[in-house]
Amino acid sequence: MKDHKVYADHAATAKVSERALAAALPFLGERFGNPSAVYGTGTDAAGAMLTARKRIAGLLGADASELFFTSGGTEADNWAVKSAAELCFAAGKRHIVTTNIEHHAVLGSCRHLERLGFEVTYLPADRDGLISPEQVSSAVREDTALVSVMLANNEIGTLQPVAQIGEICRERGVLLHTDAVQAAGHIPIDVKELGADMLSLSGHKFGSPKGIGALYVRKGLTLPPLLDGGAQERGRRAGTENTAGAAAMSEALAESLEDLEAKTARLLAMRERLIGGLLRIPGSRLNGDRQKRLPGNVNISFEGIEGEGLIVMLDMLGVQASSGSACTSFSPEPSHVLKAIGLSDELAKGSLRLTLGADNTSEDADRILEAVPKAVERLRRMSPCKF
């Protein structure tokens, strides 16, 4: 259809699936009770929370007692990093290891802890956006409290060797947190295989409504609460529970993992076709490792253009995408991730992030491959600095 818009920004948010919406609706209507109430409507909601908790935990290879619901990935990241640091502070462990390409929720938490007297080592990613286990091993010290390395990068899609990093952390007696917000629902995750002590999720990245997330916390690890108030989430996370969100999140995660192998193969084929086609544009470069990346992620920079202008023009041509993280879309600064892997300010500002979902089609790829070269050419013609 002529008016059809190609949505290629699933890393920012995914459409709420019909199944997830159907799972949520009863708890916005007749089953509206507060899960903390002891009468029937409340115990019904509490039962639904437990069912959702068990289902999500099972899909991650975890126990229900290890899963705590949050408002999203940002809260989960803040809770993991800040509370793990607080827990280890009394034992004299005041050093944290992370990377220079983490989400701002982790980086901001680390900077907060630096102001409180912690020392943070920011491991530099290589030009492909990867961190090596050897870097982590060299950085860990006797006073290291926590290592936080994301499973999949939100901008360039690179997949980090978290399982190998987990082995190092276990050997050295250091807690490991991984931000799996972009990975969950898109690649298989088993918390035991990863060796993670904490793992962050956000439901709207794989088809649930916004405002619901979770933090996996390994059994035996008792994190101090990030939020003070009531005794919800077994005394670990205050605030009235989002029953509708939890029900939707469990359904969305289950749905996203169904036939995952076939979905992944289809996305990989589209991804490679898009990368191959877009790299034919003169002055283009792929950002991030071509193989060790999420199946639906394409991030390419173009010389001689400005990313915001490219996004606006692509929208006019029927393609909705982004130039980086949705969390920093109003920032004039170039992407910290692209700068970290060696791009100049100009090239970092000329980036395009396409993130595909299960509903994208080969016709969508056709339209992207038609629209992007056209938009790049027009912007270069308009630019006072000739390419």
DAUR-V686088 format. One record per backbone hydrogen bond with DSSP energy under -1.0 kcal/mol. NH is the residue of the N-H (numbers start at 0). CO is the residue of the C=O. E is the energy in kcal/mol with one decimal. If there is no record, write none. Layout:
NH;CO;E
NH;CO;E
This chain:
3;0;-1.1
5;317;-3.2
7;319;-2.9
9;354;-2.0
11;8;-1.3
12;8;-1.5
13;203;-2.8
16;206;-2.1
20;16;-2.5
21;17;-2.4
22;18;-1.8
23;19;-1.7
24;20;-2.3
26;23;-1.4
27;24;-1.8
30;25;-2.7
36;33;-2.3
42;38;-2.7
43;39;-2.1
44;40;-1.5
45;41;-2.5
46;42;-2.2
47;43;-1.8
48;44;-2.2
49;45;-2.1
50;46;-2.2
51;47;-2.4
52;48;-2.5
53;49;-2.7
54;50;-2.1
55;51;-2.6
56;52;-2.5
57;53;-2.4
58;54;-1.7
59;56;-1.1
60;57;-1.1
61;56;-3.1
65;62;-2.2
66;63;-1.5
67;214;-1.9
69;212;-2.3
75;71;-1.8
76;72;-2.8
77;73;-2.4
78;74;-2.8
79;75;-2.4
80;76;-2.5
81;77;-2.3
82;78;-1.9
83;79;-1.7
84;80;-1.8
85;81;-2.2
86;82;-2.4
87;83;-1.8
88;84;-1.3
91;88;-2.0
92;87;-1.9
94;142;-1.6
95;118;-2.5
96;145;-2.7
97;120;-2.7
99;122;-2.2
105;102;-1.1
106;102;-2.3
107;103;-3.1
108;104;-1.0
109;105;-2.4
110;106;-2.2
111;107;-2.0
112;108;-2.0
113;109;-2.0
114;110;-1.7
116;113;-1.6
117;112;-2.5
118;93;-2.6
120;95;-3.0
122;97;-3.2
125;129;-2.2
128;125;-2.2
135;131;-1.4
136;132;-2.6
137;133;-2.3
138;134;-1.5
139;135;-1.9
143;140;-1.5
144;94;-3.5
145;94;-1.1
146;174;-2.5
147;96;-2.6
148;176;-1.8
150;178;-1.9
152;157;-2.1
158;291;-2.1
159;150;-1.9
161;159;-2.4
164;160;-2.1
165;161;-2.8
166;162;-1.5
167;163;-1.6
168;164;-2.4
169;165;-2.4
170;166;-2.2
171;167;-1.9
173;168;-2.6
174;144;-1.3
176;146;-2.9
177;197;-1.9
179;199;-1.3
183;179;-2.7
185;182;-2.4
186;182;-1.6
190;59;-2.7
193;189;-2.2
194;190;-1.4
195;190;-1.3
196;175;-2.1
197;175;-1.7
198;215;-1.5
199;177;-1.9
200;213;-2.4
202;211;-2.3
204;201;-1.4
205;202;-1.9
207;202;-1.9
212;69;-2.2
213;200;-1.4
214;67;-2.7
215;198;-2.9
216;65;-3.0
217;196;-3.2
220;217;-2.2
234;230;-1.6
235;232;-1.5
236;231;-1.6
242;240;-1.3
245;241;-2.5
246;242;-2.5
247;243;-2.3
248;244;-2.8
249;245;-2.2
250;246;-1.7
251;247;-2.8
252;248;-2.5
253;249;-2.0
254;250;-2.5
255;251;-2.6
256;252;-1.4
257;254;-1.0
259;256;-1.2
262;258;-2.3
263;259;-2.9
264;260;-2.1
265;261;-2.0
266;262;-2.4
267;263;-2.8
268;264;-1.9
269;265;-1.9
270;266;-3.2
271;267;-2.7
272;268;-1.9
273;269;-2.6
274;270;-2.8
275;271;-2.6
276;272;-2.2
277;273;-2.9
278;274;-2.1
280;277;-1.5
284;300;-1.9
286;298;-3.3
288;127;-2.0
292;290;-2.1
293;156;-2.1
296;293;-1.6
297;353;-2.5
299;351;-2.3
300;284;-2.5
301;349;-2.7
302;282;-2.8
306;348;-3.5
309;305;-1.9
310;306;-2.4
311;307;-2.1
312;308;-2.4
313;309;-2.6
314;310;-2.0
315;311;-1.7
316;312;-1.3
317;314;-1.3
318;313;-3.0
319;5;-3.3
321;352;-1.9
327;324;-1.3
328;325;-1.1
330;327;-1.8
338;334;-2.2
339;335;-1.8
340;336;-1.3
341;338;-1.6
342;337;-2.2
347;343;-2.8
348;344;-2.1
351;299;-2.5
352;321;-3.8
353;297;-3.2
354;7;-2.3
355;295;-2.6
359;356;-1.8
364;360;-1.7
365;361;-2.1
366;362;-2.1
367;363;-2.4
368;364;-2.6
369;365;-1.2
370;366;-2.7
371;367;-2.7
374;370;-2.7
375;371;-2.8
376;372;-2.4
377;373;-2.2
378;374;-2.4
379;375;-2.2
380;376;-2.0
381;377;-1.8
382;378;-1.3
